[in-house]
Amino acid sequence: MDTNKILVIIGYILAILFSFIGLIYGLVLYFAKGDDEYLKKHAKYIIIIAVVLMILSFVLTMIFGISMIGMGMMS
């Protein structure tokens, strides 16, 4: 398998499982391998996925936290 494809697969896995690490990995891929269009394109997607998942996890954490505070006040 091509090395670039392996780097991209690792990036997507990191972006989904560990958003912050995936974000950093995507930025490194984007700036360090800037001459390769394949890596640059997928690095953008990795960064987007990581940021969206970070925002989603933040929002869900806030909703869960607020609901837990509300449940604590009702009892």
Summary of the structure (lengths in Angstrom):
residues: 75
radius of gyration: 17.0
end to end distance: 57.9
largest distance: 59.9
contacts: 213
relative contact order: 0.14
helix: 89%
strand: 0%
